Structures are given as C-alpha cells and as structure tokens.
Amino acid sequence: MCRSIKTLRPPAAPDVTEDDIRAAALQYVRKVSGFRQPAAHNQAAFDEAVAAVTAATERLLDQLVVRGGGSRPA
C-alpha cells in the first residue's frame, strides 16, 4: 500500500523510536486521506488520525511476540 513505510518490528528494526512510529503513522494517514498536507479545516481530523494510528501501532508492536525473541523493549 505505502512502500515508504518500513517494517518496525524486530529483528527487521531492532531500534525503533517513537519518531519512527509516528512517521509511519503519518505516511499511512497521508496515503489513506490522499492529502500530503490537509487544508486548515481538515487539520484537526488529520492530526487526530495520526495520533490514533501512532497509538495503535505502539500497542501492536508492544504485543507482538517474535519467535526466538520477546515483545518490543519499552
């Protein structure tokens, strides 16, 4: 879907930062909305979506168990 979003789970990405997660969320919301930068009247909805996708991604990565490993370190 969005080729610029990279895999964020270990071992593909052992040192994932909050900025990495937010950047992936931003790319996803941009792709789904079709807006690189939303108009002022859509900015709040856009920002809310980025925050929600960021939070969902953090939860997902925290709960994933990778064979031979564990969940993502906090």
C-alpha positions in Angstrom: 0.0 0.0 0.0 2.6 2.6 1.1 6.0 1.5 0.1 7.8 4.1 2.1 6.5 2.7 5.4 9.2 0.3 6.7 8.9 -2.7 8.9 9.1 -1.6 12.5 9.3 -5.0 14.4 12.4 -6.8 15.4 14.5 -8.2 14.1 13.9 -6.1 10.9 14.2 -3.0 13.0 15.7 -3.5 16.4 15.9 0.1 17.5 12.5 1.7 16.7 11.9 5.1 18.1 8.7 7.0 18.8 9.6 9.2 15.8 9.8 6.1 13.6 6.3 5.0 14.7 4.8 8.5 14.2 6.5 8.8 10.7 4.9 5.6 9.6 1.5 6.7 11.0 1.8 10.0 9.2 2.6 8.2 5.9 -0.4 5.9 6.4 -2.8 8.8 7.1 -1.4 10.7 4.1 -1.9 7.7 1.8 -5.4 7.0 3.1 -6.6 10.6 3.1 -5.0 11.5 -0.2 -3.6 14.7 1.4 0.1 15.3 1.9 -0.9 18.4 4.0 -4.5 18.9 4.8 -6.4 22.2 4.5 -6.8 24.1 7.7 -10.4 22.9 8.1 -9.2 19.2 8.0 -6.1 19.7 10.1 -7.7 18.6 13.4 -9.1 15.4 11.9 -5.8 14.6 10.2 -3.8 15.2 13.4 -6.3 13.0 15.4 -5.9 10.2 12.9 -2.1 10.4 13.0 -2.2 10.2 16.9 -4.7 7.3 16.8 -2.6 5.3 14.2 0.6 6.0 16.2 -1.0 4.7 19.4 -2.4 1.6 17.7 1.0 0.9 16.2 2.7 1.3 19.5 0.2 -1.2 21.1 0.7 -3.6 18.2 4.5 -3.6 18.5 4.3 -3.9 22.3 2.1 -7.0 22.0 3.9 -8.8 19.1 6.0 -11.8 20.1 8.7 -12.7 17.6 10.0 -16.2 17.5 13.2 -16.5 19.4 12.6 -13.1 21.0 10.0 -11.3 23.0 8.0 -8.3 22.8 9.5 -4.9 21.9 11.5 -3.4 24.8 9.9 -0.4 26.4 
